Amino acid sequence: MEVIMGMCQSIGTASDRVMAMLMAGLEIEFGRGAGEALAHRFLEAEETDFLWDARIEERWLGSYESIDDDDLELDRIAICGRLDGRWFASVMLVDGDGMAHGTMGKRFCRSRRSAHEAMVDAH
C-alpha cells in the first residue's frame, strides 16, 4: 500500500515561509547554493503576482485610466499584506477577473497596523 500525501497553501497563508519554500524547490531543481539567488530573482520578476497573492486586505480605489487605447479595463486596488516576513502596502492594477496586471507602487512597513494605515491612505 502506498500513501501519497500533499499539501497546498496560498502565498498569503504561507507568506512568512514563501522564500524558504521557494528556495527549497529551486535547490531541488538547480542544486544547493543556487536556491537563494534564484529565489530573489524569481520573486522580483513575478513581484506583482506574489504581492497580489500575499494580500490580507484590499480596498478599491477606482478605475484605471490608461493612456493607451487598450480594450482591457483595469481597477486600482490598494492592498496590504505580508511577504517574506515583511509587511507591505501597494496599489495594484487588477482586471475584472481578479488577475493582477501591474504594481503602481509598493512600500514596506514596520507592522501590520502601519501597512493597513498606508493602504487606507492610498489614493
N, C-alpha and C positions, 0 to 999 in steps of 0.2 A: 504494500500500500504506500503510495506516495502522496504527501500532503504539500501543496504549494500554497504559500501564504503571501499576500501582497498588501501594501498599504499605500494609499494615495492621499496627499494633503495639498490643499491650495497653498499658494505662496503666502497669502495673508495669514493662514493658520500657522504655517511654519516659518514665519518671517525672521525669527531670531536665528534659525538654523539654515536659512536658504543658502548662504555662502558655503557652509560646511557640507551641505548635501551636494551642491553643485561641484565643489572641489573634489569630493569623493568620487562622483560619477566621472568627472574628467580625468582623474588619476587612473581609474579603471580603464578608460578608453585610451589615454595617451601616455600613461606611465607616471611613476612617482616623481614629484618635483614640478611637474608641468601644471598640476591642478590649480594652484592659487593664481598664477599669472593668467592662465586661460579663463578662469572664473571671472576675474575682474574685467577682462576684455569682453567676455560674453555678456556680463551684466551691463557694461557700458553700451554695447551695441544694441541690446534689447531693453534698454532702460525704460522706455515708455510702457512696454508690456509688464515689466516687473513692478513698476510703480503702481500701475492700474490694478494689478492683481493683489498687491500688498495693502491696498487701501482699507481703512477701517471705517471711515466716514466719507461722505461726499455731499456736495451742495451744488445745485445747478445755478450757473451764473448768467446764462443766456445763450443765444445763438452766436455762432462764429461767422463773421463776415469775411470771407476770403477775397483777396484781391484778384485771384484767378477766377476764370469762369467755369469752375468745376461744378458738375451736377451733384456732387457729394455735399449733403447738408450735415454740418457738424455743430455740436454744442460745446460750450466751455463749461467744464465742471471742476470745481475746487475739491481737492481731496486731502486727506491726511492719513498717515499710516506709519508702519514701522517696517524697515527693510534692512537686513544685515545688522541688526542691533541698534539702528539709528532711527529716530523719529523724523518725519519729513512732512512738508505741506507742498502741494503742487497744483498747478492749473493744467488740466488735460483737455485735449480736443477729442471728442468721442462721437461716434456716429449713432444713428437711431437703433442699431442692433447691440449697442453697448460695447463696441470694439474701439479701443483707444487708437488714435491715429497720430498723436503728437503730444509733446510737452511744451507748454508755453513758459514755464518757469518752475523751479524747484528750490526749496531751501530746507536745510537741516535744522532741527530744533532740539532743545535740551530735554524736553519732556513731552508727554502726550498732551498735557494741557496747552503748552505753547504751540504745538503742532495744530491742535484744534483751533486755538485763537487765530493762528495765521490763516487757516482755512476759512474761518468765519469772516476775517478781514479782507479776503481776496475779492477783487472785482475785475 
